[in-house]
Amino acid sequence: MVIRTFGWSFGVTVAGLAVAAYFWGATGFGIVLILSILEISLSFDNAVVNATVLKKMNAFWQKMFLTVGILIAVFGMRLVFPLLIVSLTAGIGPVDVVDLAFHDDKMIDGMTYAQHLDEAHPAIAAFGGLFLLMIFLDFMFDDEREHRWIGPLERFTGKLANFDVLSTLIALITLVVVAQTLSPAHKEGTVMVAGVLGLIAYLGVGGLSDYFETHGTLAHINDEEDEDEAGAEPAKAEGRGGPKPVQLAAGKAAFFMFLYLEVLDASFSFDGVVGAFAITQDLLMITLGLGIGAMYIRSLTVYLVRQGTLDDYVYLEHGAMYAIGALASILLLSIKWEIHEVITGVIGVGFIGVALISSIMRNKRIGHVPGQNGETKAEA
């Protein structure tokens, strides 16, 4: 299972480090290796969150996530997207931005590419911060979850679930406060627009995914192609002790879930992309290093789904969601204050670690053996 799931990641690592050593020598090899580790450490919580979405999708779309998805993640989110952001925020033409990015000593308006990217940080942070904040708020205001990690807090927020627009209202209020108090005077409008775009991205992609999922575009409908592709996964779920086959999203529902995952990945990747420029200014090294790391996050996501890890360790999703809430706060605060990437990584891994320990303690308490979907005793 490990070799099959992580095989491509191992292969990409060997090839990527060999390319780095060939073109940039020992120094380039070391930098690319460090960037890969940086990306993995900053995005571990991303894998857990991705897995909560990916487990709802059929085998075909899980493969799409590992193939087309990784191309979008590496070249789209970690290479093209930053170029686009710099072009839009600095008012520089696309060709000039590409030229600027691949020449460390070149400047436009007295700034290098890394400095332009840093100047665009308020917009990036507002977009990503609002998108992640909405994920966290919708999780907290969900009253239908089977398990609760921090019981008193989650029971209280669950009672507010009937107020449908509460998460959007809180997000908009947060955006106004951030724009007025944290953003530089000349960036207030930019922060507001970027934050609203992040909110629109979440509501648009997430809403369409929910719509098609609720209106029957699932694996067990009269679509032979989707049924064939999804058939293996429900059988596995049933074979592992589950009480009934799980309906897996296919068709339009899975497509919009796929888009949702890509936007989610973009929101998580911002701190890694910006932090990478503290290590090197070479855009190709950054893309290669972060790309290797992104491949491992993709493989880890699929591994968690196929092993049923989220079903066995039920608080992992909670830990990841709290990490998302922390990352959203850090992104918004970073509009005014510089927050080191190590802090972001430690907080994310910390939440996941505590959630894992809590899950293990719960399993011992109720007599649940990982690998068996079903409880042997009633949970206290």
C-alpha positions as CSV (number, residue, x, y, z in Angstrom):
1,M,0.0,0.0,0.0
2,V,2.8,2.5,1.0
3,I,4.8,1.8,-2.2
4,R,1.8,1.9,-4.4
5,T,0.5,5.2,-2.9
6,F,3.9,6.9,-2.5
7,G,5.6,5.4,-5.5
8,W,5.2,8.5,-7.7
9,S,6.3,10.7,-4.9
10,F,9.5,8.7,-4.4
11,G,10.2,8.8,-8.1
12,V,9.6,12.5,-8.4
13,T,11.9,13.1,-5.4
14,V,14.8,11.1,-7.0
15,A,14.3,12.8,-10.4
16,G,13.9,16.3,-8.9
17,L,17.0,16.1,-6.7
18,A,19.0,14.7,-9.6
19,V,17.9,17.6,-11.8
20,A,18.8,20.0,-9.0
21,A,22.3,18.4,-8.5
22,Y,22.9,18.4,-12.3
23,F,22.0,22.1,-12.9
24,W,22.9,23.7,-9.6
25,G,25.3,21.4,-7.9
26,A,25.4,20.5,-4.2
27,T,24.0,23.9,-3.2
28,G,21.0,23.5,-5.5
29,F,20.5,19.9,-4.3
30,G,20.4,21.1,-0.6
31,I,18.1,24.1,-1.3
32,V,15.6,21.9,-3.2
33,L,15.7,19.4,-0.4
34,I,15.1,22.0,2.2
35,L,12.2,23.5,0.2
36,S,10.6,20.1,-0.1
37,I,10.8,19.6,3.7
38,L,9.4,23.1,4.2
39,E,6.4,22.4,2.0
40,I,5.6,19.1,3.7
41,S,5.9,20.5,7.2
42,L,3.7,23.5,6.4
43,S,1.0,21.5,4.6
44,F,0.6,18.3,6.7
45,D,-2.7,19.6,8.0
46,N,-3.7,20.3,4.4
47,A,-3.5,16.5,3.7
48,V,-5.9,15.7,6.5
49,V,-8.4,18.3,5.3
50,N,-8.0,17.2,1.7
51,A,-8.7,13.6,2.8
52,T,-12.1,14.6,4.4
53,V,-13.2,15.8,1.0
54,L,-11.4,13.2,-1.2
55,K,-13.0,10.3,0.7
56,K,-16.4,11.4,-0.7
57,M,-15.2,11.1,-4.3
58,N,-15.0,8.0,-6.4
59,A,-11.8,6.2,-7.6
60,F,-11.7,8.0,-10.9
61,W,-11.7,11.5,-9.2
62,Q,-9.1,10.3,-6.7
63,K,-6.9,9.4,-9.6
64,M,-7.6,12.8,-11.1
65,F,-6.5,14.4,-7.8
66,L,-3.1,12.6,-8.0
67,T,-2.5,13.3,-11.7
68,V,-4.1,16.4,-13.1
69,G,-4.4,17.8,-9.6
70,I,-0.7,17.6,-9.0
71,L,0.1,19.4,-12.2
72,I,-2.3,22.2,-11.2
73,A,-0.8,22.3,-7.7
74,V,2.8,22.5,-8.9
75,F,2.7,24.6,-12.0
76,G,-0.6,26.4,-11.4
77,M,-0.6,27.3,-7.7
78,R,3.1,27.5,-7.1
79,L,4.4,29.0,-10.3
80,V,1.6,30.6,-12.5
81,F,-0.6,31.9,-9.6
82,P,2.1,34.0,-7.9
83,L,3.1,35.4,-11.3
84,L,-0.6,36.3,-11.9
85,I,-0.9,37.9,-8.5
86,V,2.2,40.1,-9.1
87,S,0.9,41.1,-12.5
88,L,-2.5,42.1,-11.2
89,T,-1.4,43.9,-8.0
90,A,1.7,45.6,-9.5
91,G,0.1,46.5,-12.8
92,I,2.9,44.8,-14.7
93,G,2.3,42.9,-18.0
94,P,2.5,39.1,-17.9
95,V,5.6,38.9,-20.2
96,D,7.5,41.4,-18.0
97,V,6.5,39.5,-14.9
98,V,7.9,36.3,-16.3
99,D,11.1,38.0,-17.3
100,L,11.3,39.6,-13.9
101,A,10.8,36.3,-12.1
102,F,13.5,34.4,-14.0
103,H,16.2,37.1,-13.5
104,D,17.1,37.7,-9.9
105,D,19.0,40.9,-10.6
106,K,16.3,42.5,-12.7
107,M,13.9,45.2,-11.3
108,I,10.7,46.9,-12.3
109,D,9.7,50.0,-10.4
110,G,12.8,49.6,-8.3
111,M,11.8,46.1,-7.0
112,T,12.7,42.5,-7.7
113,Y,10.1,39.8,-8.3
114,A,10.4,38.6,-4.7
115,Q,9.8,42.2,-3.5
116,H,6.7,42.6,-5.7
117,L,5.4,39.3,-4.4
118,D,5.9,40.6,-0.8
119,E,4.1,43.8,-1.8
120,A,1.2,41.7,-3.0
121,H,1.1,39.8,0.3
122,P,-1.9,41.7,1.8
123,A,-4.1,40.7,-1.2
124,I,-2.8,37.1,-1.0
125,A,-3.4,36.9,2.7
126,A,-6.9,38.4,2.5
127,F,-8.0,36.0,-0.2
128,G,-6.6,32.9,1.5
129,G,-7.5,34.0,5.0
130,L,-11.2,34.5,4.1
131,F,-11.4,31.2,2.2
132,L,-9.9,29.3,5.1
133,L,-11.9,31.2,7.7
134,M,-15.2,30.1,5.9
135,I,-14.1,26.5,6.0
136,F,-13.4,26.7,9.8
137,L,-16.6,28.6,10.6
138,D,-18.8,26.2,8.6
139,F,-17.2,23.3,10.4
140,M,-17.9,24.9,13.8
141,F,-21.5,25.7,13.0
142,D,-22.3,22.2,11.9
143,D,-24.7,20.5,14.3
144,E,-24.8,17.1,12.4
145,R,-21.3,15.9,13.2
146,E,-21.2,12.5,14.8
147,H,-18.2,13.2,17.0
148,R,-17.2,16.3,19.0
149,W,-13.6,16.9,20.1
150,I,-13.9,20.0,22.3
151,G,-17.4,19.1,23.5
152,P,-18.6,22.3,25.3
153,L,-17.4,24.7,22.5
154,E,-18.6,22.5,19.6
155,R,-22.0,21.9,21.2
156,F,-22.4,25.7,21.7
157,T,-21.4,26.6,18.1
158,G,-23.6,23.7,16.8
159,K,-26.6,25.3,18.4
160,L,-26.1,28.3,16.1
161,A,-26.3,26.2,12.9
162,N,-29.9,27.3,12.2
163,F,-28.7,30.8,11.5
164,D,-27.6,29.9,7.9
165,V,-25.7,33.1,7.1
166,L,-23.8,33.4,10.4
167,S,-20.5,32.1,9.0
168,T,-20.7,34.5,6.1
169,L,-21.7,37.4,8.4
170,I,-18.8,36.8,10.7
171,A,-16.3,36.5,7.8
172,L,-17.5,39.8,6.3
173,I,-17.3,41.6,9.7
174,T,-13.8,40.1,10.1
175,L,-12.8,41.4,6.7
176,V,-14.0,44.9,7.4
177,V,-12.1,45.0,10.7
178,V,-8.9,43.6,9.1
179,A,-9.1,46.1,6.2
180,Q,-9.6,49.0,8.6
181,T,-7.1,48.1,11.3
182,L,-4.4,45.8,9.8
183,S,-3.9,46.7,6.2
184,P,-1.6,49.6,5.0
185,A,-3.5,52.8,4.3
186,H,-3.0,52.5,0.5
187,K,-4.0,48.8,0.5
188,E,-7.5,48.9,2.2
189,G,-9.4,48.6,-1.0
190,T,-7.1,45.8,-2.3
191,V,-7.6,43.8,0.9
192,M,-11.3,44.3,0.8
193,V,-11.6,43.2,-2.8
194,A,-9.2,40.2,-2.3
195,G,-11.1,39.1,0.8
196,V,-14.5,39.3,-1.0
197,L,-13.0,37.2,-3.9
198,G,-11.9,34.6,-1.4
199,L,-15.4,34.5,0.0
200,I,-16.9,34.3,-3.4
201,A,-14.6,31.4,-4.3
202,Y,-15.6,29.5,-1.2
203,L,-19.4,30.1,-1.7
204,G,-19.3,29.5,-5.4
205,V,-17.2,26.3,-5.6
206,G,-18.4,24.9,-2.3
207,G,-22.0,25.8,-3.1
208,L,-22.0,24.2,-6.5
209,S,-20.4,21.0,-5.1
210,D,-23.1,20.8,-2.4
211,Y,-25.8,21.4,-4.9
212,F,-24.9,18.6,-7.3
213,E,-24.1,16.3,-4.4
214,T,-27.6,16.9,-2.8
215,H,-29.4,16.6,-6.2
216,G,-28.3,13.1,-6.9
217,T,-25.1,13.3,-8.8
218,L,-23.6,10.5,-6.8
219,A,-21.9,7.2,-7.6
220,H,-25.0,5.1,-7.3
221,I,-27.2,6.7,-10.0
222,N,-28.0,5.6,-13.5
223,D,-24.7,6.6,-15.0
224,E,-22.9,3.4,-15.9
225,E,-19.5,5.0,-16.3
226,D,-19.6,6.6,-12.9
227,E,-21.0,3.4,-11.3
228,D,-18.2,1.3,-12.7
229,E,-15.5,3.7,-11.5
230,A,-17.0,4.0,-8.0
231,G,-17.9,0.3,-7.5
232,A,-14.6,-0.8,-6.0
233,E,-14.5,1.8,-3.2
234,P,-17.9,1.0,-1.6
235,A,-17.0,-2.7,-1.7
236,K,-13.8,-2.0,0.2
237,A,-15.7,0.1,2.7
238,E,-18.1,-2.8,3.3
239,G,-15.3,-5.3,3.4
240,R,-13.6,-3.4,6.2
241,G,-16.5,-3.9,8.5
242,G,-18.7,-0.9,7.5
243,P,-22.4,-1.3,7.9
244,K,-23.3,-0.3,4.4
245,P,-21.7,0.9,1.1
246,V,-20.8,4.6,1.1
247,Q,-22.2,6.7,-1.7
248,L,-19.2,8.4,-3.5
249,A,-19.5,11.6,-5.4
250,A,-19.1,11.4,-9.2
251,G,-19.9,13.6,-12.2
252,K,-20.5,17.3,-11.6
253,A,-20.5,16.9,-7.8
254,A,-17.0,15.4,-7.9
255,F,-15.8,18.0,-10.4
256,F,-16.7,20.9,-8.1
257,M,-15.2,19.1,-5.1
258,F,-12.0,18.8,-7.2
259,L,-12.1,22.5,-7.9
260,Y,-12.7,23.1,-4.2
261,L,-9.6,21.0,-3.3
262,E,-7.5,23.0,-5.8
263,V,-8.6,26.4,-4.3
264,L,-8.0,24.9,-0.8
265,D,-4.5,23.9,-1.9
266,A,-3.8,27.4,-3.2
267,S,-4.8,28.9,0.2
268,F,-2.5,26.5,2.0
269,S,0.4,27.1,-0.4
270,F,0.7,30.9,0.0
271,D,2.9,30.8,3.1
272,G,5.1,28.1,1.5
273,V,5.6,30.2,-1.7
274,V,6.3,33.4,0.2
275,G,8.6,31.6,2.8
276,A,10.6,30.0,0.0
277,F,11.9,33.4,-1.1
278,A,13.7,33.6,2.2
279,I,15.7,30.6,1.2
280,T,16.3,31.3,-2.5
281,Q,15.3,33.8,-5.2
282,D,15.5,31.2,-8.0
283,L,11.9,30.5,-9.2
284,L,12.8,27.2,-10.8
285,M,14.3,25.9,-7.6
286,I,11.3,27.1,-5.6
287,T,8.9,25.4,-8.0
288,L,10.9,22.2,-8.0
289,G,11.3,22.0,-4.2
290,L,7.7,22.9,-3.4
291,G,6.5,20.6,-6.2
292,I,8.2,17.6,-4.6
293,G,6.6,18.5,-1.3
294,A,3.2,19.0,-2.8
295,M,3.5,15.5,-4.4
296,Y,4.0,14.0,-0.9
297,I,1.0,15.9,0.4
298,R,-1.1,14.5,-2.4
299,S,0.1,10.9,-1.8
300,L,-0.5,11.3,2.0
301,T,-4.1,12.5,1.3
302,V,-4.8,9.4,-0.8
303,Y,-3.1,7.1,1.8
304,L,-5.3,8.5,4.6
305,V,-8.4,7.9,2.4
306,R,-7.5,4.3,1.4
307,Q,-6.5,3.3,4.9
308,G,-9.7,4.7,6.4
309,T,-7.5,6.7,8.8
310,L,-10.1,9.4,9.4
311,D,-12.7,6.8,10.4
312,D,-10.3,5.1,12.8
313,Y,-8.9,8.3,14.4
314,V,-12.1,10.4,14.4
315,Y,-10.6,13.6,15.9
316,L,-8.0,14.1,13.1
317,E,-10.5,16.0,11.1
318,H,-11.2,18.3,14.1
319,G,-7.5,18.9,14.6
320,A,-7.1,19.8,10.9
321,M,-10.1,22.2,11.0
322,Y,-8.7,24.0,14.1
323,A,-5.4,24.2,12.3
324,I,-7.2,25.8,9.4
325,G,-8.8,28.3,11.8
326,A,-5.3,29.1,13.2
327,L,-3.9,29.5,9.7
328,A,-6.7,31.8,8.6
329,S,-6.0,34.0,11.6
330,I,-2.2,34.0,10.9
331,L,-2.8,34.9,7.3
332,L,-5.0,37.9,8.2
333,L,-2.6,39.0,11.0
334,S,0.3,38.7,8.6
335,I,-1.1,41.6,6.6
336,K,0.4,43.9,9.3
337,W,2.9,41.7,11.2
338,E,5.5,39.3,9.8
339,I,4.8,35.8,11.2
340,H,7.5,33.2,10.7
341,E,6.6,30.2,8.7
342,V,7.9,27.9,11.5
343,I,5.2,29.2,13.7
344,T,2.6,28.3,11.1
345,G,4.0,24.8,10.7
346,V,4.3,24.1,14.4
347,I,0.7,25.2,15.1
348,G,-0.7,23.0,12.3
349,V,1.3,19.9,13.3
350,G,0.5,20.6,16.9
351,F,-3.2,20.5,16.4
352,I,-2.9,17.3,14.3
353,G,-0.7,15.7,17.0
354,V,-3.0,16.5,19.9
355,A,-6.0,15.3,17.8
356,L,-4.3,12.0,17.0
357,I,-3.5,11.4,20.7
358,S,-7.1,12.2,21.6
359,S,-8.3,9.7,19.0
360,I,-6.0,7.0,20.3
361,M,-7.2,7.6,23.9
362,R,-10.8,7.4,22.6
363,N,-10.2,4.2,20.8
364,K,-8.7,2.6,23.9
365,R,-11.6,3.9,26.0
366,I,-14.3,2.4,23.8
367,G,-12.4,-0.7,22.7
368,H,-12.1,0.3,19.0
369,V,-9.4,-1.4,17.0
370,P,-8.1,0.6,14.0
371,G,-8.9,-1.1,10.7
372,Q,-12.4,-2.0,11.9
373,N,-15.1,0.5,11.0
374,G,-17.5,0.0,13.8
375,E,-17.5,0.4,17.6
376,T,-17.2,-2.5,20.0
377,K,-18.8,-0.5,22.8
378,A,-21.0,2.5,23.1
379,E,-18.9,5.6,23.3
380,A,-19.2,7.3,26.7
